[in-house]
């Protein structure tokens, strides 16, 4: 969320306490500065949060991380051409 200054929604898989690995739960909505806006516990539920696009614009204006990117240090590769 913070690195790209955007909202991130996480979704936990269904919880099966008899499985070899029991999932943690806590599906969440994370804000553009890393703040947890809403989160669930490990029981089945619906998580509803508000995404305010003006908050993203405000964060990107006050902390312009995009201007600090160093495109000269890496290049994008089209994996379908490899």
Residue pairs with C-beta under 8 A, 6 or more apart in sequence:
1 7
1 8
1 30
1 31
1 32
1 33
1 34
2 32
2 33
2 34
3 65
4 65
5 32
5 33
5 56
5 59
5 60
5 63
5 65
6 32
6 56
7 29
7 30
7 31
7 32
7 51
7 56
8 29
8 30
9 27
9 28
9 29
9 30
10 26
10 27
10 28
10 29
10 30
11 27
12 23
12 24
12 25
12 26
12 27
12 40
12 42
13 23
14 23
14 44
15 22
15 23
15 25
15 42
15 43
15 44
16 22
16 23
23 42
24 42
25 40
25 41
25 42
25 43
26 39
26 40
26 41
26 42
27 39
27 40
27 47
28 36
28 37
28 38
28 39
28 40
28 47
29 36
29 37
29 38
29 39
29 47
29 49
29 51
30 36
30 37
31 37
31 55
32 55
32 56
32 59
33 59
37 49
37 50
38 47
38 48
38 49
39 47
40 47
60 66
